[in-house]
Amino acid sequence: MKKLSIRELFSLTLEELKEEELLTSIELMTTHFTVKREKIEEYVLSPKQVSSYMLFYMPTNLPKLEFLYDELFRQNGLDFFKNLTELEFVDIGCGPGTFSLGHLLYLKKLGLEVQKICLVDTSHLMLLQAQKVIKHFFPNVSIRTEKNLNFHKNAKALYFFGHSLNEMNMQEIQSLFNEIDQLNQNEMIFWIEPGTSLFFKKAVELRENLINKKWNVLYPCPSLLSCPLRNSENDWCHQIVRCTHEDDVERISQKVKLDRKILPMNAFVFSKRDSENMVKFFPVRFLQETKFSFDFTMCLEADSANILVKAELLKRKLDKAQMKTLKQASLGRAFLNKNLEKQVKDYRIRDDLIRIDHNYE
């Protein structure tokens, strides 16, 4: 999927900006996001702030969606994405249209075409910005816009939440999920949210509620059983995307002292359709590289429970290119059923590639 540069997005802003204004706006938004959370909504109130948000956070957030979609393609193949073209892409809390654009770009890379999308946001300026960006890259796509959650829910839709569930209270989310759940068997729910311990607590509760309503988890969990980290005080499940950006994006990132090459996120994919979960082991945390192995904490299903184990990826069967890839890899690439032939005994798995310690806590 193509990387976006700030240079090519400059013509798509709602208001002309100088670089100094962009830098000032990014620094102000960063303060609101991290320190003065009570002022977080202020960045959607002016064309300059909305434009600045789009210019910086659109190219730096797109790799999160690309990583998730790469995982879904690796697990499910092209047919999975062909089925997505039949669903309206409903982007709830769309902001400047980052993930709608990413959805369109990724499917275009696969030779697929999206017919229609729905942009949902309480900010009129964000909706204007999102439409301007998307129509520039995809002038023929059909777009409908909604300003609140009381919109018509399509029974054949992919409901996507990008950094929006963390800004909603649980009552709002549960009410919306209940509406979606009452449609039929064709809908899906995706989310990409901050990879923080605070959001993880919300994610665990939402996961359990959707599973209780007979939704399937396609990513990241190895099964529908209880999360082994649900009561943890010090640890949480998340993914870490490692990426690079265009030169002008890297330069602006350095000026505002924000590292956008390492991106923690919490991503989930749920489906109402009957489908096989291809995830067998999910890496929760990279522990260390030793002389003989790369060590991870992994989540897997054993004895009717999801459990955490220490897993060693043994170097003796890896070539130099594979080891280099592992050293630079994002965290969140699942080990799949179809990729491992193994013998399981007392939670210990041994073959030519992987060894798992069942005594790990």
HELIX and SHEET records of a PDB file:
HELIX    1   1 ILE A    6  LEU A    9  1                                   4    
HELIX    2   2 PHE A   10  LEU A   12  5                                   3    
HELIX    3   3 GLU A   19  THR A   34  1                                  16    
HELIX    4   4 ARG A   37  VAL A   44  5                                   8    
HELIX    5   5 PRO A   47  ASN A   76  1                                  30    
HELIX    6   6 LEU A   78  LEU A   84  1                                   7    
HELIX    7   7 THR A   98  LYS A  109  1                                  12    
HELIX    8   8 HIS A  124  PHE A  137  1                                  14    
HELIX    9   9 LEU A  165  GLU A  167  5                                   3    
HELIX   10  10 MET A  170  ASP A  181  1                                  12    
HELIX   11  11 SER A  197  ASN A  212  1                                  16    
HELIX   12  12 ASP A  247  LYS A  255  1                                   9    
HELIX   13  13 LYS A  315  LYS A  317  5                                   3    
HELIX   14  14 LYS A  320  GLN A  328  1                                   9    
HELIX   15  15 ASN A  337  ASN A  339  5                                   3    
SHEET    1   A 7 SER A 142  GLU A 146  0                                        
SHEET    2   A 7 LYS A 116  VAL A 120  1                                        
SHEET    3   A 7 GLU A  88  ILE A  92  1                                        
SHEET    4   A 7 ALA A 157  GLY A 162  1                                        
SHEET    5   A 7 MET A 188  PRO A 194  1                                        
SHEET    6   A 7 ILE A 262  SER A 271 -1                                        
SHEET    7   A 7 ASN A 216  TYR A 219 -1                                        
SHEET    1   B 7 SER A 142  GLU A 146  0                                        
SHEET    2   B 7 LYS A 116  VAL A 120  1                                        
SHEET    3   B 7 GLU A  88  ILE A  92  1                                        
SHEET    4   B 7 ALA A 157  GLY A 162  1                                        
SHEET    5   B 7 MET A 188  PRO A 194  1                                        
SHEET    6   B 7 ILE A 262  SER A 271 -1                                        
SHEET    7   B 7 GLN A 239  ARG A 242 -1                                        
SHEET    1   C 5 PHE A 335  LEU A 336  0                                        
SHEET    2   C 5 VAL A 279  GLU A 289 -1                                        
SHEET    3   C 5 SER A 293  GLU A 301 -1                                        
SHEET    4   C 5 ASN A 306  LEU A 314 -1                                        
SHEET    5   C 5 ILE A 354  ASP A 357 -1                                        
SHEET    1   D 2 GLN A 343  LYS A 345  0                                        
SHEET    2   D 2 ARG A 348  ARG A 350 -1                                        
END                                                                             
